[in-house]
Amino acid sequence: MLDKYFDYNKHKTDFKTEVIAGVTTFLTMAYIMFLNPVILADGGFDFGGVFTATALAAAIACFIAAFYAKTWPVGLAPGMGINAFIAYGVCLGMKYTPAEALGAVLVAGVVFLIISLTPLRAWLINSIPKSLKLGIGAGIGLFLAIIGFQLMGLTSDDPVVLVRLGDLSNPLTLLGAAAFISMIVMEKMKIKGNIIIGIVAFSIIAWAGGWANFNGVVSSPPPMTHLMAFDLGAALSASMVTVIFTLFFIDFFDTAGTLTSVANVAGKVGDDGKIKDIDKAMLSDSVSTVAGAMLGTSTVTTYVESAAGVKAGGRTGMTSLVIGLLFLLCLFFSPLATSLPKEIDAAALIYISTLFLRNITDIEWDDAAEAGPAVLAMIAMPFTYSISNGIALAFVSYAAIRIFTGKFGSTSPAIWVIAILSLISFYVS
């Protein structure tokens, strides 16, 4: 039955290859099961509730992709960067409650869903300059890096110079640093699942050395504390506009960029340059975000790690189905998640930040008008501790440069709209 549904012959694949591809992609993105609860718990969310919501949201999202966007071998789960924005920017920085933050995630998901069903999707994708997309992506990476440094203890607050080197005599900090190095080494050796292997291996060392508590491996899933707990009241207020826009912007363009990357690897780009069935993939992503908010977790998005499964031979939604089933199995490993030291979890954050930064080589560095706003986005996010500030400053500066260089008429209206909304956000937030 699966053979007929996914049409293995047409896509030059088979059941065994699809299963291997699914396992491969899962291993590269399984870290989210541990990192998402850790990050959102810092923002006031319940760790156990987020753990269960993460597993279910990822599984449901993968099932939607498998059976609706069935020609896309992709994995979906709550996204890195967006979860940090919600925890540290929206909840800790702007003082919104987890329920209010989930309301914003839900509204942003609905906006994404509506746009995915209209010609606005293609218009928006083509309107935002490549340099800004790359700069914003790199800025999110640096934002994750500074959070990782703090969690690991590599940096600490200082009243004079703001941050300084942390306590390097702390065994957990040293183990976290070693875990980061091991992830790089394993990547160099092309070992799949390097992030999850590094986290677990060095956590075992921490448990054995008595520096962290081991709470067990398997238990029944924690209760879904945040199920249908979203608050739409704050989400529909003027002060939340910038949050909803940021959530939408990151998810929309991250998904578009990821699907483009996966399409190139999977051979889904037609002779006319268009990507086959991208509308179904983006619709699956937006529906998954809405479902994730209802379950009680941050924005669900398509993972660029899906390319690992494609390289392993995955060509159909059967790959997504396997990933979803493996995420369901994660429901029973919450004791293990609570046993992992945050300093070692932080190694994964720093490693992931390097992945976000790799594409800056594609910025038009010879064109200051393109590179300048991109760099501003990069440095503003970690230095203002806000992804939304970085996006806003990048668009405002880009629009201003276009005006003063005589490029007003050749600039997409989307730039002006976003720049004006960004300016307004500074005064209502």
C-alpha positions in Angstrom: 0.0 0.0 0.0 2.8 2.4 0.9 4.5 1.5 -2.4 1.5 2.7 -4.4 0.8 5.8 -2.3 4.3 7.2 -2.3 5.1 5.7 -5.8 8.6 4.5 -5.1 9.3 3.5 -8.7 8.5 6.9 -10.1 10.8 8.6 -7.6 13.6 5.9 -8.0 13.6 4.8 -4.4 12.3 1.9 -2.2 11.0 1.2 1.3 14.4 0.4 2.8 16.0 3.5 1.4 13.2 5.7 2.6 13.4 4.2 6.1 17.2 4.8 6.2 16.7 8.4 5.0 14.1 9.0 7.7 16.4 7.6 10.5 19.3 9.7 9.1 17.3 13.0 9.2 15.9 12.2 12.6 19.3 11.7 14.1 20.4 15.1 12.8 17.5 16.9 14.3 16.7 14.9 17.4 18.5 17.5 19.5 15.4 19.6 19.5 13.7 17.2 21.9 16.2 18.3 24.6 16.9 21.9 23.6 13.4 23.1 23.0 12.2 22.4 26.6 15.4 23.8 28.1 15.1 27.1 26.2 11.3 27.6 26.6 11.6 26.7 30.3 13.9 29.7 30.7 10.9 31.8 29.5 8.5 30.4 32.1 7.2 27.4 30.2 6.8 24.0 31.9 9.7 21.7 30.9 7.6 18.5 30.9 4.7 20.1 29.0 7.0 21.5 26.3 8.8 18.1 26.0 5.5 16.3 25.3 4.3 19.1 23.0 7.6 19.1 21.1 7.4 15.4 20.4 3.7 15.5 19.4 4.0 18.7 17.3 7.0 17.3 15.4 5.3 13.9 14.8 2.0 15.5 13.6 3.9 18.0 11.4 5.9 15.1 9.8 2.7 13.1 9.2 1.1 16.1 7.6 4.1 16.5 5.3 4.1 12.7 4.6 0.5 12.4 3.5 -0.2 15.9 2.0 3.2 17.0 0.7 4.0 13.4 -0.1 6.8 14.2 -2.6 8.8 16.1 0.1 11.2 14.0 2.2 11.4 16.5 5.0 11.4 16.7 8.8 9.6 19.3 10.8 9.8 20.3 14.4 9.8 23.5 16.6 12.5 25.7 15.2 15.7 26.8 16.8 16.1 30.6 16.9 12.3 31.1 17.1 12.1 29.3 20.4 14.9 31.5 21.8 13.1 34.6 20.5 10.0 33.5 22.4 11.7 32.6 25.6 14.3 35.4 25.9 12.7 38.1 23.8 9.0 37.8 24.2 8.6 36.2 27.7 11.7 37.5 29.6 12.3 40.7 27.6 8.8 41.9 26.9 7.2 40.2 30.0 4.5 38.3 28.1 3.2 35.1 29.6 3.7 31.7 27.9 0.0 31.7 27.1 0.3 35.1 25.4 3.4 34.0 23.5 1.6 30.9 22.3 -1.3 33.2 21.1 1.2 35.1 19.0 2.6 31.9 17.6 -0.9 30.8 16.6 -1.8 34.1 14.9 1.5 34.1 13.0 0.8 30.6 11.9 -2.6 31.6 10.7 -1.1 34.5 8.7 1.4 32.1 7.2 -1.4 29.7 6.3 -3.4 32.4 4.6 -0.4 33.7 2.6 0.5 30.1 1.6 -2.9 29.9 -0.1 -2.5 33.1 -2.1 -0.1 34.6 -4.7 1.3 36.7 -1.9 3.6 33.7 -1.1 5.6 34.0 -4.3 5.6 37.8 -4.2 7.0 37.9 -0.7 9.7 35.3 -1.4 10.9 37.3 -4.4 10.6 40.7 -2.8 13.1 40.3 0.1 16.7 40.8 -0.9 19.0 37.8 -0.6 21.5 39.8 1.5 18.9 40.6 4.1 17.7 37.0 4.3 21.3 35.8 4.8 22.2 38.6 7.3 19.1 37.8 9.4 19.8 34.1 9.3 23.4 34.8 10.5 22.1 37.2 13.2 19.9 34.4 14.6 22.9 32.2 14.7 24.9 34.8 16.7 21.8 35.2 19.0 21.9 31.4 19.6 25.6 31.6 20.2 25.4 34.2 23.0 22.7 32.2 24.7 24.8 29.1 24.4 27.8 30.9 25.9 25.8 32.0 28.8 24.2 28.6 29.4 27.6 26.9 29.2 29.2 29.4 31.6 31.8 30.6 29.0 30.7 34.1 29.7 29.2 36.0 32.7 27.8 39.5 33.2 30.1 42.3 34.0 29.0 45.9 35.1 31.9 47.5 33.2 32.5 45.6 30.0 29.0 43.9 29.9 30.3 40.4 29.5 33.6 38.6 30.4 35.1 35.2 30.4 33.3 32.8 32.7 34.6 30.3 35.2 36.7 27.8 33.2 37.4 25.7 36.3 33.8 24.5 36.3 33.8 20.8 35.2 30.4 21.1 33.4 31.7 24.1 31.4 34.7 22.2 30.4 32.6 19.2 29.4 30.3 21.4 27.4 33.3 22.9 25.5 34.5 19.3 24.9 31.1 18.3 23.6 31.2 21.2 21.1 34.6 20.1 19.9 33.4 16.5 19.5 30.4 17.6 17.4 32.8 19.4 15.0 35.1 16.4 14.9 32.2 14.0 14.2 30.9 16.3 11.5 34.3 16.3 9.9 34.3 12.5 10.1 30.8 12.5 8.5 29.2 10.8 11.5 25.4 11.1 11.4 23.7 12.3 14.6 26.8 14.1 15.8 24.8 16.6 17.9 22.8 14.0 19.8 25.8 11.7 20.2 27.9 14.6 21.7 25.1 15.6 24.1 24.5 12.1 25.4 28.2 11.0 25.5 29.4 13.9 27.6 26.3 13.8 29.8 27.2 10.3 30.7 30.6 11.6 31.7 29.0 14.2 33.9 26.7 11.7 35.6 29.6 9.3 36.2 31.7 12.1 37.7 28.9 13.2 40.0 28.6 16.6 38.4 25.0 16.1 37.3 22.0 14.0 38.4 20.8 11.1 36.3 17.0 10.8 36.6 16.4 7.7 34.5 15.6 7.0 30.8 12.0 5.9 30.3 8.7 7.0 31.8 5.2 7.9 30.8 4.9 11.2 28.9 4.7 14.3 31.1 1.2 16.0 31.1 0.5 18.6 28.4 0.6 21.7 30.6 0.2 24.2 27.7 -2.4 22.3 25.6 -4.8 24.8 24.2 -3.5 27.3 26.7 -2.9 30.2 24.2 -4.2 33.7 25.0 -5.3 35.6 22.0 -6.0 38.8 23.9 -2.4 40.1 24.0 -1.7 38.6 20.5 -4.2 41.0 18.9 -2.9 44.1 20.7 -0.8 46.8 18.9 2.3 46.1 21.1 2.3 42.4 19.8 2.5 43.3 16.1 6.2 43.3 16.0 6.3 39.9 17.7 3.8 38.3 15.3 5.6 39.8 12.3 9.0 38.5 13.6 7.5 35.0 14.1 6.0 35.0 10.7 9.0 36.5 8.9 11.4 33.9 10.4 9.2 31.0 9.8 8.1 32.0 6.3 11.6 32.8 4.9 13.4 30.0 6.8 10.9 27.5 5.4 11.3 28.9 1.9 15.1 28.8 2.1 15.1 25.3 3.6 12.7 24.0 0.9 14.9 25.5 -1.8 18.0 23.9 -0.4 16.3 20.5 -0.1 14.8 20.9 -3.6 18.2 21.4 -5.1 19.6 18.3 -3.5 16.5 16.2 -4.3 16.3 17.4 -7.9 12.9 19.0 -7.5 13.8 22.2 -9.4 12.3 22.2 -12.9 13.8 23.4 -16.1 11.9 26.7 -15.6 13.6 27.2 -12.3 10.4 26.6 -10.3 10.3 24.2 -7.4 7.8 21.4 -7.8 5.0 21.2 -5.2 6.5 23.9 -3.0 3.0 25.2 -2.3 2.0 21.9 -0.6 5.2 21.9 1.5 4.7 25.5 2.7 1.1 24.8 3.5 2.1 21.8 5.5 4.6 23.9 7.4 2.0 26.6 8.2 -0.7 24.2 9.3 2.0 22.5 11.6 2.7 25.9 13.2 -1.0 26.3 14.1 -1.1 22.8 15.5 2.1 23.3 17.5 0.7 26.4 19.1 -2.4 24.5 20.2 -0.3 21.7 21.6 1.8 24.2 23.6 5.1 24.8 21.8 6.9 27.4 19.7 6.7 27.8 15.9 7.1 24.5 13.9 9.2 24.7 10.8 10.9 22.6 8.2 14.5 21.6 9.1 17.4 22.2 6.8 18.8 18.9 8.3 16.3 17.2 6.0 19.0 17.4 3.3 20.9 14.7 5.2 18.0 12.3 4.5 17.8 13.4 0.9 21.5 12.6 0.5 20.8 9.2 2.0 18.3 8.6 -0.8 15.0 9.9 0.6 12.7 11.1 -2.1 9.1 10.8 -0.8 6.9 11.5 2.2 7.7 8.0 3.5 10.9 9.6 4.9 8.8 12.1 6.8 6.6 9.3 8.1 9.6 7.6 9.6 10.8 10.8 11.2 7.3 11.3 12.7 7.2 7.8 14.2 10.6 8.3 15.8 9.5 11.6 17.3 6.5 9.7 18.8 8.9 7.3 20.5 10.7 10.2 22.1 7.5 10.8 24.2 8.8 8.2 26.7 12.3 9.6 27.2 11.5 12.7 29.4 13.6 11.5 32.4 16.6 11.4 30.1 15.8 14.9 28.9 15.7 16.3 32.4 19.1 14.6 33.2 21.1 16.4 30.5 23.2 19.3 32.0 22.4 22.7 30.5 26.1 23.3 30.0 26.3 20.3 27.6 23.0 21.2 25.9 24.6 24.6 25.3 27.3 22.9 23.2 24.6 22.1 20.7 23.4 25.7 20.6 26.8 27.0 19.8 27.3 24.3 17.2 24.0 25.1 15.5 25.0 28.8 15.5 27.9 27.9 13.2 25.4 26.3 10.8 23.4 29.6 10.7 26.6 31.6 9.9 27.9 29.5 7.0 25.8 31.2 4.3 27.2 34.7 4.9 29.8 33.9 2.2 26.9 34.5 -0.3 26.3 38.1 0.8 27.3 40.6 -1.9 30.2 42.0 0.1 31.4 44.2 -2.8 28.1 46.1 -2.6 28.0 48.2 0.6 24.3 49.0 0.2 23.6 45.2 0.3 26.2 44.1 2.9 25.7 47.0 5.3 22.1 46.2 6.4 22.9 42.5 6.5 25.8 43.1 8.9 23.6 45.4 11.0 21.1 42.5 11.3 23.9 40.2 12.4 25.3 42.4 15.1 22.1 43.9 16.4 20.5 40.6 17.3 23.1 39.5 19.9 23.9 43.0 21.1 20.3 44.0 21.7 19.4 40.5 22.7 16.5 40.6 20.3 15.8 39.0 16.9 13.0 41.4 16.2 15.2 44.4 16.8 17.8 43.0 14.3 15.1 42.5 11.6 13.6 45.9 12.2 17.0 47.8 12.1 18.0 45.9 8.9 14.9 46.8 7.0 14.9 50.4 8.1 18.5 50.9 7.2 18.0 49.1 3.8 15.0 51.3 3.0 16.9 54.5 3.9 19.9 53.5 1.8 17.6 52.8 -1.2 16.1 56.3 -0.8 19.5 58.1 -0.6 21.1 56.2 -3.4 18.2 57.0 -5.8 16.8 53.5 -5.9 13.3 54.3 -4.5 11.5 53.5 -7.7 13.2 50.1 -8.2 12.6 48.9 -4.7 9.8 46.4 -3.9 6.8 47.8 -2.0 7.3 45.0 0.5 10.5 46.7 1.7 8.7 49.9 2.4 5.8 48.2 4.2 8.2 46.2 6.4 10.4 49.2 7.1 7.4 51.4 8.1 6.0 48.6 10.3 9.5 48.2 11.8 9.6 51.9 12.7 6.2 51.8 14.3 7.3 48.7 16.3 10.0 50.7 18.0 7.4 53.0 19.5 4.6 50.6 20.4 6.8 47.8 21.9 
